Amino acid sequence: MPKSHDYGLIMAGGRGTRFWPRSRRRHAKQLLKVLGERSLIQQTVDRLRPLLPSERIWVLTNDYLRAEIIRQLPEIPRRQILAEPVGRNTTPCIALAAHILNSIDPDAVMGVFPSDQVIGKPARYRRLLRPAFWAAERGQIVVLGIQPRWPETGYGYLEFPEGVRPGALKAWPVLRFREKPDRQTAEQFIAAGRFYWNSGMFFWRADVFLEALRRHLPKTATLLAALPPFTHRRFFRALAEVFPRCENISVDYAVLEKAESVVGVAADDIQWNDVGSWNAVYELLPHDPQGNVARAKLVAQASRGNYVDAEGKLVALLGVDNLIVVDTPDALLVADRARAQQVGDLLKLLERQNREDLL
């Protein structure tokens, strides 16, 4: 049974720039139906609902996305879907939620969840959340580690002690956090067997996190501590004044890598994917005999390994390999699949050209 002091925070303020041209400021990646008939944020809520009732799930996003998130998540009370005044990375976002929950429930225990991940085995995943919440209730700072499936250089890693057992329903000491490695180091991590991907999912008592913030990021902690309780009529006016002055820093750098006695739950195969690019979607979807993935009518001749997303039209490929083709009413992306991580760079170019209509 869900415990009455357990809460979930879903972070949903990102733009998903590597999913342009589908992902835009007003309809970002987390709102897309990347896999299946439910958007990524809807799937995130669906996974949590067996553990957390809707009245204890909160969403932090931005002004561009709030209205659409409210529309997609009618089961979440509107007052629990909040827009940050400005983007300030994950630390101020989480700290704001911790302040709100602590003012509502001094015993609040919060799990922090990205809104744009895919987990193919949700029941097994939920089993792992229980020991994470249990350890957090005891005052520990907890992170969920993902058993690596290949030597990934784009993720940070957690180092566990020797003998860690993936899927065990317990929290293990995290010896240290490791930055995104080069290929050789990543291969060494895999061979060692005790290094896990950092999933970006965290668990702690709200008051424990706020105390860690006071110790490691006192400026932001002081600014947010000055906010009135969430139910106060001046809360949102005060938030608009102080939030832009908070430091722009991720929670990994600001708190986790500095905190003492961090523990982690080591996940086994839950089919986790952070869906970080169009290439990740290509890898997740069924392929035809030539290795093509089509979310459109496709005719392909002498063409292999392509990803095609062009709703409502026929796409014909002739003699091309390993392309990403994404067509929308106002923009067409054609990219080398090997450069999928660089799609976000196109947004920077469009920003310099003042193409607000395409952002």
C-alpha positions in Angstrom: 0.0 0.0 0.0 1.3 3.5 -0.8 2.4 5.4 2.3 0.7 8.7 3.2 3.9 10.7 3.3 5.4 9.6 0.0 5.2 12.0 -2.9 6.4 12.1 -6.5 7.9 15.1 -8.3 7.9 14.9 -12.1 10.3 17.3 -13.7 8.9 18.4 -17.1 10.5 21.7 -18.0 12.9 20.6 -20.7 12.6 21.5 -24.3 13.8 18.2 -25.8 15.9 20.0 -28.5 17.3 16.8 -30.0 13.7 15.9 -31.0 13.2 18.9 -33.2 11.2 19.4 -35.4 8.6 17.4 -33.5 9.6 18.9 -30.1 8.9 22.6 -29.7 8.7 25.1 -26.8 5.0 24.6 -26.6 4.9 20.9 -27.3 8.2 19.5 -26.0 9.5 15.9 -26.1 7.8 14.8 -22.9 4.4 15.6 -24.4 5.1 13.5 -27.6 3.8 10.0 -28.2 7.2 8.7 -28.9 6.3 5.1 -28.2 2.7 3.9 -28.0 -0.6 5.9 -27.6 0.4 7.7 -24.5 2.9 10.6 -24.3 6.1 10.2 -22.3 4.8 12.2 -19.4 1.5 10.3 -19.4 3.5 7.1 -19.3 5.5 8.5 -16.3 2.3 9.1 -14.4 0.9 5.7 -15.4 4.0 4.0 -13.9 3.7 5.8 -10.6 0.0 5.6 -10.0 0.0 2.1 -8.5 2.4 3.5 -5.8 1.3 7.1 -5.5 -2.2 8.5 -5.7 -2.8 11.5 -8.0 -3.1 13.9 -5.1 0.5 13.2 -4.1 2.0 13.6 -7.6 3.4 17.1 -8.5 4.7 18.4 -11.8 7.1 21.3 -12.3 7.3 22.7 -15.8 7.3 26.0 -17.6 4.7 28.5 -18.9 5.0 27.2 -22.5 4.0 23.7 -21.5 1.8 24.0 -18.4 -1.6 24.3 -20.3 -0.9 21.2 -22.4 0.3 19.2 -19.4 -2.9 20.1 -17.6 -4.8 18.8 -20.6 -2.8 15.6 -20.8 -3.0 14.9 -17.1 -6.6 15.6 -16.0 -6.1 13.2 -13.0 -3.5 15.5 -11.4 -5.0 18.5 -9.5 -4.3 21.7 -11.4 -2.7 23.4 -8.5 0.0 20.6 -8.4 1.1 21.4 -12.0 3.3 24.4 -11.5 5.3 26.6 -13.9 8.8 27.8 -12.9 9.2 31.6 -13.5 12.4 30.8 -15.4 14.5 27.7 -16.2 17.2 27.2 -13.5 18.3 23.5 -14.0 17.3 20.7 -11.7 18.5 22.0 -8.3 16.2 25.0 -7.9 13.3 22.9 -9.4 13.7 20.1 -6.8 14.4 22.6 -4.0 11.2 24.5 -4.8 9.2 21.2 -4.7 10.9 20.2 -1.4 10.0 23.6 0.1 6.4 23.2 -1.0 6.0 19.6 0.2 7.8 20.4 3.5 5.3 23.3 4.1 2.4 21.0 3.4 3.7 17.9 5.2 6.8 18.1 7.5 7.2 14.3 7.1 7.2 14.4 3.3 9.4 11.9 1.4 9.8 12.7 -2.3 10.8 10.7 -5.3 12.1 12.8 -8.2 11.3 11.5 -11.7 12.2 12.8 -15.2 9.2 13.1 -17.5 10.8 11.7 -20.7 12.0 8.2 -20.0 10.8 4.8 -21.2 10.6 1.8 -18.9 9.5 -1.4 -20.6 9.0 -3.4 -17.4 7.0 -1.1 -15.1 6.0 -3.7 -12.5 9.6 -4.7 -11.9 10.6 -1.0 -11.8 7.9 -0.3 -9.1 9.4 -3.1 -6.9 12.7 -1.2 -6.9 11.0 2.1 -5.9 9.8 0.6 -2.6 13.3 0.1 -1.1 14.3 3.5 -2.5 11.4 5.2 -0.6 12.1 3.1 2.5 15.8 4.2 2.6 14.7 7.8 2.1 12.2 7.6 4.9 15.2 6.7 7.2 16.9 10.0 6.2 19.2 8.7 3.4 19.8 10.3 0.0 19.0 7.7 -2.6 19.6 7.3 -6.3 18.4 4.7 -8.7 21.2 3.1 -10.7 20.6 1.3 -14.0 22.6 -1.8 -14.9 24.5 -0.8 -18.0 23.9 -2.7 -21.2 26.8 -1.2 -23.2 29.8 1.1 -22.5 27.8 4.4 -22.8 29.8 7.6 -22.9 26.8 9.9 -22.6 25.7 9.0 -19.1 27.2 9.6 -15.6 27.9 6.5 -13.6 27.5 5.4 -9.9 30.2 3.3 -8.4 28.9 0.6 -6.0 30.9 -1.7 -3.7 32.0 -5.1 -4.9 29.2 -7.7 -4.7 26.3 -5.4 -5.5 23.4 -7.5 -6.8 21.2 -6.0 -9.5 17.5 -6.2 -8.6 18.1 -6.8 -4.9 15.5 -4.9 -2.9 17.9 -3.0 -0.8 20.0 0.2 -0.9 23.8 -0.1 -1.4 26.4 2.5 -0.5 27.4 4.7 -3.5 31.2 5.0 -3.3 31.3 7.9 -5.7 29.8 9.5 -8.8 31.7 9.3 -12.0 31.4 11.9 -14.8 30.6 10.9 -18.4 33.6 8.7 -19.3 35.5 8.3 -22.6 35.0 5.0 -24.4 38.0 3.2 -22.8 36.9 4.1 -19.3 33.3 3.1 -20.0 34.5 -0.3 -21.2 36.4 -0.6 -17.9 33.3 0.3 -16.0 31.4 -2.5 -17.7 34.1 -5.0 -17.1 34.2 -4.1 -13.4 30.5 -4.9 -12.9 29.9 -2.4 -10.1 29.3 0.7 -12.1 25.7 1.7 -13.0 24.2 4.5 -15.1 22.8 7.4 -13.1 19.1 7.3 -14.0 18.3 10.9 -12.7 15.8 9.4 -10.3 16.3 10.4 -6.6 14.6 9.9 -3.3 14.9 11.8 0.0 12.9 13.4 2.8 12.1 17.0 1.8 13.7 18.3 5.0 16.8 16.2 4.5 17.2 17.6 1.0 16.7 21.2 2.2 19.3 20.7 4.9 21.8 19.4 2.3 21.0 22.4 0.2 21.7 24.8 3.1 25.1 23.1 3.5 26.2 22.9 -0.1 24.3 25.7 -2.0 23.4 28.2 0.7 22.5 31.1 -1.6 19.7 29.2 -3.3 18.7 27.6 0.0 18.3 31.0 1.6 16.3 32.5 -1.3 13.8 29.6 -1.3 13.6 29.5 2.5 12.2 33.0 2.4 9.2 31.9 0.4 5.9 31.8 2.3 4.0 28.5 2.6 2.5 27.2 -0.6 -1.0 28.0 0.5 -0.2 31.7 1.2 -1.7 34.2 -1.1 1.7 35.8 -1.8 3.5 32.6 -2.7 3.5 33.0 -6.4 4.4 36.7 -6.3 7.3 35.9 -4.0 8.4 33.0 -6.2 8.6 35.3 -9.3 10.9 37.5 -7.4 13.3 35.0 -5.9 13.4 32.1 -8.3 15.4 33.9 -11.1 18.1 34.7 -8.5 18.7 31.0 -7.8 21.8 29.4 -9.1 21.6 27.5 -12.4 23.1 24.1 -11.5 22.1 20.5 -11.7 21.4 18.6 -8.5 24.1 16.1 -9.2 26.8 18.8 -9.0 25.2 20.9 -6.3 24.2 18.2 -3.8 24.6 14.6 -4.7 28.3 14.6 -5.4 29.0 16.5 -2.2 26.6 14.8 0.2 27.8 12.1 2.6 26.5 8.6 2.8 24.5 8.5 -0.5 23.0 5.1 -1.2 21.6 3.6 -4.4 19.2 0.9 -5.5 20.8 -1.2 -8.3 18.2 -1.9 -11.0 18.3 -5.1 -13.0 16.7 -5.2 -16.5 13.7 -2.9 -16.4 14.2 -1.9 -20.1 15.1 1.6 -19.1 15.8 4.1 -21.9 16.2 7.9 -21.5 15.1 8.3 -25.2 17.8 10.9 -25.7 17.6 11.3 -29.5 15.8 10.2 -32.6 18.4 7.4 -32.8 17.2 6.1 -29.5 13.6 5.9 -30.9 15.0 4.1 -33.9 16.6 1.5 -31.6 13.4 1.0 -29.6 10.9 0.5 -32.5 10.5 -2.6 -34.7 12.6 -2.7 -37.9 11.8 -4.1 -41.3 14.1 -6.6 -43.0 16.3 -3.8 -44.2 16.6 -2.2 -40.8 14.3 0.7 -41.6 11.8 2.1 -39.0 8.8 3.9 -40.5 6.2 6.0 -38.8 4.7 6.7 -42.3 4.0 4.9 -45.5 7.4 3.9 -46.7 8.7 2.7 -50.1 12.4 1.9 -49.8 14.8 0.6 -52.5 18.4 -0.2 -51.7 18.0 1.7 -48.4 19.0 0.5 -45.0 18.9 1.6 -41.4 16.7 4.7 -41.8 14.2 6.3 -39.4 11.3 7.9 -41.1 8.6 9.9 -39.3 6.2 11.7 -41.8 2.6 11.6 -40.7 0.0 11.3 -43.4 2.3 11.0 -46.4 4.3 8.5 -48.4 8.1 8.6 -48.1 10.2 7.1 -50.9 13.9 6.3 -50.2 16.3 5.3 -52.9 19.9 4.4 -52.2 20.3 6.0 -48.8 21.4 4.5 -45.5 21.2 5.4 -41.8 19.2 8.6 -42.2 16.7 10.3 -39.9 13.8 11.9 -41.8 11.2 13.8 -39.7 8.6 15.8 -41.5 6.2 18.3 -39.9 3.9 21.0 -41.5 6.6 23.7 -41.2 9.9 21.9 -41.0 11.7 18.9 -42.4 14.7 17.3 -40.8 17.1 15.1 -42.7 20.1 14.0 -40.7 22.8 11.3 -40.4 21.7 8.9 -37.6 25.2 8.9 -36.3 24.8 12.7 -35.6 21.4 12.4 -33.9 22.8 13.9 -30.7 23.7 17.1 -32.6 20.1 17.9 -33.7 19.9 20.3 -30.8 22.6 22.4 -32.5 20.2 23.3 -35.2 18.0 25.0 -32.6 20.9 27.2 -31.7 21.4 28.2 -35.3 17.6 29.0 -35.6 17.8 31.1 -32.5 20.6 33.1 -34.0 18.5 33.6 -37.1 15.6 34.8 -34.8 13.3 32.0 -36.2 11.0 32.0 -33.2 8.3 30.4 -35.4 10.3 27.2 -35.5 11.4 27.0 -31.9 
